[in-house]
Amino acid sequence: MDEHRQHTWPARVKGGLRRLWPQPLVVAKKQIILASLGAAIGLVLTSLFSLWLLGDVNPWFVAPMGASAVLLFGVPNSPLAQPWSIIGGNVFSALIGVTVGMCIPQPAIACGVAVGLAIALMYALRCLHPPGGAVALTAIVGGAGIHQEGFYYVFSPILVNSLCLAVLAIVFNNLAGRRYPHPLSAAESKPAPISFAVPITREDLHEALLAGQFLDIDEEDLQALLHDAEQIAVNRQQAASR
């Protein structure tokens, strides 16, 4: 028994260390070029629009908006990258950050409370957007200039730049042949149920992922999801036939 454990533990440690090695992203070169080009154009035009409208570039907003650009142009089919996600997520997170910063004078405590409340509110309002956490933090630790803005920080630059970036993402992604916003409306036709005549392998999924937009999921997870969906469908059919 002890000898068996000696052999299994090194193998487990080795396997765990291998998982730390980054896996290759299953994404076509075209999508990489579009994501990089779209994010660059989006941020440049957003900054120029801010300079024209607000009279200042506001350099302290670049970090959250840069993260938003990665989602809107890099993973435009993600629920986290939809227009309502960036606008609602960033704006409500900014509102939470400013409010918490005014109520809790200790920055260390205020940061945790602000991000926690921002996540809960984004979930409740269906606008979960990871950069919103950075927006909430910026309202607290961004310095005296941001603190002087007060609730105006929610409008300028957060609302202005989030709205501008969302509009540019809609224009760019559709010109590039991507469906964005991604969810289908109630009036649009939904895909029909699929019946697989042959088993779907990991290699099949890999090739299919390369043929489309980048999805934030690997082949193993996607294959497991298909298996689970198949089992759920089988259970549904069995329950209906009783």
BAFIDREN-406302 format. One record per atom (N, C-alpha, C, O): y, z, x. Coordinates in steps of 0.05 Angstrom, whole numbers, plus 5000, padded with zeros to 4 digits. Layout:
N
YZX;...
***
This chain:
242
497650005017;500050005000;502550005017;504449855012;502550175038;504950195056;505249935071;507549845075;502949815079;503149565094;504249335077;505849165086;503549345051;504549145032;507549175029;509048975028;508549425027;511449475025;512949375050;515149275047;511749415073;513049335098;513449025098;515448925109;511548885085;511748595085;513748505063;515048295067;513848645041;515548555019;518448615024;520148455017;519048845036;521948925039;523348735058;525648655052;522248655081;523648455097;524048195083;526148065086;522048115067;522347865052;524547885032;526047695027;524848115018;526948154999;529648155011;531548045001;529848285035;532448295049;533248015058;535547935055;531247865068;531847595077;532647415054;534547255057;531247445031;531947295008;534747364997;536247194989;535447624998;538047714990;540247605007;542447524997;539747595033;541747485052;542147185048;544347085050;540047045041;540246765036;541946705012;543346495010;541846884992;543446844968;546446864974;548046764958;547146994996;549947015003;551146755013;553546715013;549346575022;550246315032;551246145009;549846114989;553646035011;554845884989;553145634982;552345484999;552645594956;551145364947;553045124944;555445164938;552044884949;553744654946;554544614917;552944654899;557044534913;558044474886;557044204877;557244004891;555844194853;554843944842;557143794828;557543834804;558543644843;560943504833;561343244847;561043224872;562043034832;562442774844;565042764860;566942914854;565242584880;567642564896;570042484879;572342574885;569642324858;571842244841;573142484828;575542504826;571442674819;572442914806;573943094825;575943224818;573143104850;574543264871;577343144875;579243294877;577442874877;579942744882;581842784858;584242844862;580742764834;582442804810;583443084808;585743134801;581743284814;582543564813;584743624833;586643754826;584343524858;586343574879;589043434872;591143554875;588843184864;591243034858;592743154833;595143184833;591143224813;592343334789;593743594794;596043644784;592443774809;593644034815;596244004831;598244134826;596143824851;598543774867;600843674851;603043774852;600343464834;602443344818;603443554797;605843584793;601543694785;602343894765;604144114776;606144184763;603544214799;605144434810;607844334821;609844464818;607844084832;610343974842;612243934818;614644014819;611243804797;612943754774;613744014759;616044034750;611944204759;612644464746;614844604762;616744714750;614644594789;616744714805;619444574802;621444704800;619344314802;621844154798;623044204771;625544234769;621444224750;622444284724;623644564723;625744604710;622344754736;623445024737;626145024751;628045164742;626344874773;628844864788;631044744771;633344844772;630344544755;632444414738;633144594715;635544614708;631244724702;631744874678;632845154685;634645254672;631645284705;632245564710;634245594733;635445804736;634545384749;636445404771;635345534796;636745584815;632745604795;631545734818;628545674818;627345634796;627245654841;624445594843;622745834836;620445804828;623746074839;622246324834;619646324849;617446304837;619746354876;617246324892;615146534886;612746484892;615846764873;613846964868;611846884845;609947034840;612346664831;610446584810;608346394820;606446334805;608546304845;606746084855;603846174854;602146014847;603146414862;600346494863;598946484837;596846354835;599946604815;598546574790;598446284780;596346204769;600546134782;600545864773;598745684789;597545494779;598545744815;596645594832;593845634823;592245444823;593145874816;590445934805;590045794778;587845694773;592045794762;591845654736;591345354740;589845224726;592645234760;592344954766;589544884774;588444674767;588245064789;585445024797;583744994772;581944814772;584145154752;582545144728;583244894711;581444754703;585744844706;586544634688;585844354699;585244174684;585944324726;585344064737;582644054751;581443834753;581544284759;578944284773;576644324754;574544204758;577044484733;574844524713;576044504685;576044694670;577044264678;578444234652;576744274627;577844314606;574044264631;572344314607;571644604603;570244664584;572544774620;571945064618;573645184595;575945114591;572445374580;573945514559;576345664571;578245724557;576145734597;578245884610;580645704618;582745804626;580345444615;582345254625;583745104602;585244914608;583345184577;584545044555;587545114552;588345334561;589144954539;592045004537;592645284526;594445424536;591245364505;591745634494;591045854513;592246064514;589045794530;588145994550;590346044570;590946274576;591545834581;593645874602;596145984589;597346164601;596945884566;599545974555;599246254544;600746434551;597246294527;596846564515;596046764536;597046994537;594146694554;593146874574;595346974593;595647214598;596946784603;599046854621;601347004608;602347204619;602146914584;604447044570;603747324562;605347514567;601447364549;600747634540;600147824563;600648064562;599047714585;598547874609;601247964621;601548194630;603147784621;605847854631;607148074614;608348254624;606748044588;607848244569;606548524574;607948724574;603948524578;602548774584;603548884611;604049124613;603748714631;604548804658;607348934658;607749144670;609248804644;611948914643;611949184628;613249374637;610549194606;610549434590;609249664604;610349894605;606949614617;605549824632;607249914656;607350154662;608549724669;610149794692;612449974684;613350144700;613549944660;615750114651;614750394643;616150584645;612250404633;611250654622;609850824643;609751074641;608650704664;607150844685;608550804711;608450584722;609751004723;611250974747;609550944772;610450834792;607051044771;605251014795;604050734796;602450674778;604750574816;603750294817;600650274817;599550104805;599350454833;596450444835;595150464808;593250324801;596050654792;594950694765;595850474746;594250374731;598350394748;599450184731;597949924734;597449784715;597249854759;595849604764;593149594749;592549394736;591549804752;588949804739;589249804709;587749654695;591049964698;591449974669;592349694659;591449604638;594249574673;595349314664;593249104662;593048954643;591649074684;589648864684;587448924663;586448744650;586649174661;584649244641;585549184612;584049064597;588049254606;589049194579;589448894575;589048784553;590248754597;590648464595;588048324589;587948144572;585848404602;583248284597;582448334568;581548154554;582748584558;581948644531;583548484511;582448384491;586148454515;587848304497;587148004498;587147874477;586647894522;585947614524;583247554509;582947344496;581347744512;578847704497;579447704467;578347534452;581047894458;581547924429;583047674418;582547594395;584747554434;586347324425;585147054433;586346844429;582747064444;581246814451;582846654472;582746404471;584046784490;585646644511;585046754539;586846784555;582446814544;581646924570;582346714592;581446494591;583946804611;584846634633;585046804658;586946964660;583246774677;583246944701;585946984715;586547204723;587546774719;590146814732;591947014716;593847114728;591347064691;592847254676;592847534689;594747684687;590647604702;590547854717;592547864739;593848074743;592947644753;594947624774;597747634763;599547754775;598147514739;600747524726;601447814719;603747904723;599547964708;600048244701;600648414726;602448584726;599148364748;599648504773;602348444784;603848614794;603148184783;605748104794;608048244780;610048304793;607748294754;609848444740;610248724751;612448834747;608248834764;608349104774;608949124803;610649284812;607648954819;607948974848;609648744859;609748704884;610948584843;612448354852;615048424866;616348244878;615948664864;618448744878;620748784859;620548754834;623048864871;625348934855;626448704838;627448744816;626248464849;627348224835;625948184808;627148124788;623248224808;621748184783;622248424765;622548384740;622448664776;622948894759;625648874745;625948964722;627648754758;630248724746;630148524722;631748544704;628248344723;627948144702;627148284676;627948194654;625548494677;624548624653;622848434637;621248284648;623248434610;621648274593;622447974595;620947804585;624647914608;625347634612;623347494630;623147254630;621947654646;619847554664;617647404647;616447214657;617247504623;615247374605;616047094599;614346914597;618647054594;619646784588;620046614613;619146384614;621346734632;622046594657;621046754681;622146964687;619046654695;618046374694;615446344679;614546114676;614246554669;611446544660;611146344637;609546154639;612546374615;612246194592;613045914599;611645724593;615345884612;616345614619;614345464636;613745234630;613345594657;611545454675;608745414664;607545214670;607845614649;605145574636;605245344617;603345184616;607345324601;607545114581;607744844595;606544644587;609344834616;609744584631;607144494644;606444254643;605644674656;603144614669;601044524649;599444344654;601044644625;599144574604;599644284594;597844124591;602244224590;602943954581;602143744602;601143534595;602743804627;602043614649;598943584651;598043364657;597443794646;594543784647;593543604624;591643454629;594743624601;593943454578;594443154585;592642984581;596743094596;597442824603;595642714625;594442504622;595442864647;593942764670;590942734664;589842524670;589742944652;586842934647;586142704628;584042574632;587742654608;587142434589;587642164602;586141974597;589642134619;590041884634;587741834653;587041604659;586542054663;584242024682;581641994667;579541974680;581641974641;579241924626;577642174619;575342164611;578942414622;577642664615;578542754587;580842714579;576642854571;577342964545;578643234549;577343424557;581143254542;582643514545;584943524525;586543334524;585143724510;583543964509;580643904504;579943704490;578844064514;575943994514;574544034487;573043854480;574944254473;573444294448;574044074427;576243974425;571944004412;572343804391;573543944367;572944174361;575343804353;576543914329;574543894305;572543764308;575244024283;573444024260;573143744249;571043674237;575143574252;575043294241;573543104259;572742884250;572943184284;571543004302;568543044299;567543264293;567042824304;564142834301;562942994324;563642964347;561043164317;559543324337;557043174346;555943014330;556143224370;553643094379;551343164362;551043394353;549542974357;547143024340;545143184356;545243184381;543343334343;541343484357;539643304374;539043074367;538843394397;537343234417;534443324417;533843564419;532643134417;529843194420;528843064446;528942824448;528043224465;527143124491;524343034489;522443184483;523942774496;521242664496;519642724521;517242704522;521142784543;519842844568;521043104579;523243174572;519543244597;520643484609;523043424626;523243214639;525043604626;527443574641;527243744667;526843984666;527343604690;527043744716;529743824727;531843734718;529643984748;532144064762;533543824774;535943804773;531943634784;533143394796;534543224775;536643104780;533443214750;534743074728;537443194722;539443054718;537443464721;539943604715;541943564737;544343534732;541043564762;542843524785;544243254783;546643224787;542643044776;543742774774;545742754751;547742624752;545042884728;546742874705;549443024710;551542934701;549243244725;551743394732;553543224750;555943234747;552343074768;553942904786;555242674771;557342574780;554142594749;555142364734;557542434716;558942254707;558042694712;560242774694;562242954708;562442964732;563843094691;565743284702;564443524714;562143584707;565843664731;564743904744;564244124723;566144194709;561844234722;561244464705;560744704723;559344684743;561844934715;561445174731;558845304724;558645524714;556645164731;553945254726;552045104744;552444864748;550045234756;548245094773;545745004757;545445074734;544044844770;541844724756;539844924745;538844894723;539345134761;537445344752;538345474726;536845514707;540945554725;542045684702;542045494678;541445574655;542645244683;542745044661;539944994650;539544964626;537944984668;535244944660;534245184643;532845144623;534945424652;534245664637;535545664610;534345754590;538045574609;539445554583;538145364564;537945414540;537145134574;535744944558;533145054547;532445014524;531745204564;529245334556;529745534533;528345544514;531845694537;532545894516;533345764490;532545854469;534945544492;535745404468;533345274454;533145274429;531445174469;529045064458;527445274443;526445224421;527145514455;525645724442;527045814416;525745874396;529645834417;531245914393;530845704371;530445784348;530745444378;530345234358;527545254346;527145214322;525645314363;522845344353;522645574334;521445554313;523845804341;523846034324;525245974297;524346074276;527445824298;528845754274;527145584255;527145634231;525845384267;524145214251;521745364239;521045314216;520545544254;518345704244;519245884221;517845924201;521646004224;522646184203;523346024178;522946124156;524245774181;524945614158;522445514142;522545474118;520245484157;517745384144;516145604130;514245534116;516945854133;515446074120;516146094091;515046264077;
***
